[in-house]
Structure formats: structure tokens, C-alpha cells
Amino acid sequence: MTHGRAVVLMLLVTLLWSSAGVVTRHLDGAGGFELTFWRSAFNALALAVLLALWRGPQATVRALVRGGRALWLSGLCWCVMFTAFMVALSLTTVANVLITMATAPLLTALASRIALSHRIAARTWVAIVAAGAGIAWMFGQQAGSDGARHWQGIAVAFGVPVAAAINWTLLQGLARRGATPAGAAGRAAQDDAMLAAVLVGAVLSMLLTAPLAVPFQATPRDIALLALLGVFQLAVPCLLAVVAARALPAPEVSLLALLEVVLGVLWVWAFAGEAPTPAVLGGGLLVLAALAGNELLAMRRATA
């Protein structure tokens, strides 16, 4: 795959990812844990089918059997991300959730520093401080009768970037210790393990939220919309992202992924009437500017 095609593919991935917020705002009766249950159930089903068609059932089963503790830890992180994201959407605005999630690259840098002793560049420290200021600006203005509910949603949403940071640091640590064999076969095995971990996370999320979703209140229309999310907002983009990441450097992938925040906020603003407040716009722009500046500088240095 050429670089240009990989960029276009990654743009398609962010477009699919960004659809979750606006779709959930058009549900009739489903909410909270029921949202997560149905989306995770359809995600698990779609991943099982797609992986069997793409990698073959034997490779998927082999990855699950041989993945070991690391695969299940990664699957647990995916479970937290899947569950916290949908629950947070039921508690606060889409903009709050997406901008909170956008801190994942910076939290990953901190986690790598603590767990793997990776050096953090000065530009990344500046970005961390600027992003923290932006979040403080956004959430410091959340007041009124729904203030406590917004804070609960923000706290739940923060579990997504924390779990993501742990997940990526875990994978980096495995690569550093040489846990993955070299060569094309090793890369294929690594891809199988990464995708199998996503499947494990979807199944765990489904099982965890099933008893909490009772009594089910989703209408047939709700179930159809959540099925679309499970297949086209999670399963398909995950597979496409693995393909695109092979031809793109990590900083460029992180930079392109930020479009999910912009697109997600625009969709709910245009099609669900959920306009972000001035504080959310200002703080969100500061967070995105810090992240984009850090990634652009990283790409520039790598090119030099």
C-alpha cells in the first residue's frame, strides 16, 4: 500500500469512528450499559466473522490460545475502552467525551516513561501542560444543575485514554523484549494477536454489561442502529486501521486520528443539535492544537 492510499484509508477509519456520538443521540429507549452491551455484542460477532474470513479461523484460534497473559491484559484494556466510551456518552456531551479521549497519546507518553523509561521530548512536556490547561478550562466552566452529571461522564470517559495508554505501553514492552518473532511471519502473528485482543475486549465488555443492561429497553430501531455501530464504527475500522498503520509512521497515525474529535463534534452539532459551549470550543481547540503541534514536530524531526 502506498503512503497516499494509507492516508485515505486512515481518513475513512476516522470518519467511521466519529459516527458513534451522533448515532447514539438518535436512539429511542436504550441508554447506559445497554448501549455498550448491544454495540459490543455486534462488534464481537462482526470481528469473529471478519477475522475468520480474513485471517482464517485457525489463525484466530491460535492467537487466542498462544497469546498468553499479554493478550488477555490487552483484551481487558479494550473492554474498558468499549464500556467507558458508551457509558460516558450517556452522561455528558459528545464533545466532552471525545476531547477527553484525545489525551490518549500524551498519557501513553507518560506511561511509557514510567514503565519503559522512554525519554519524553521537551515538546511533549509542553503539549501535556497545554492539553491539561485546555481540559481544565473546558471542565472548569461546567456548572449548573447538570454539572455533577457532566463530571461523572468526564470521569468515566477518562478511563478510555488511561486504558489506551496501558494497552499501547504493554504492546511496546512486548516488542522491546522481543516477544514477537522477526520477519513477515512474526508481523502476521503480531497482527493476529492484536486483532484477537480486540475480539476478547468486545466479548468481555458484552459479558460485563449484560446483567447491568437489564431490563432491556431498546427498540428494534435502537438495536439496528447499535448493530451498525458494532460493525461499521468498531469492527471494520479496527481491521482497516491495522492495514493503514503498516504504511504510516506512528506520529502520523496519531495526528490523523485526531480528526475523529473534530468530525464527531461536527456531526452532533449539525445533525443532533448538540452545540458545544464556548468553553468546550476554546479548551478543545487548545487540546487539539497541543496534540497536533506535538505530532507535527515529531514528524518534522523524523523527516529531518
TAMODA-V969753 format. One record per run of one state. SS is the DSSP state (2 for helix, 1 for strand, 0 for the rest). FROM is the first residue (numbers start at 1). TO is the last residue. If there is no record, write none. Layout:
SS;FROM;TO / SS;FROM;TO
This chain:
0;1;2 / 2;3;17 / 0;18;19 / 2;20;24 / 0;25;32 / 2;33;54 / 0;55;56 / 2;57;66 / 0;67;67 / 2;68;89 / 0;90;93 / 2;94;101 / 0;102;103 / 2;104;116 / 0;117;121 / 2;122;140 / 0;141;146 / 2;147;176 / 0;177;182 / 2;183;213 / 0;214;219 / 2;220;245 / 0;246;249 / 2;250;257 / 0;258;258 / 2;259;271 / 0;272;277 / 2;278;303 / 0;304;304
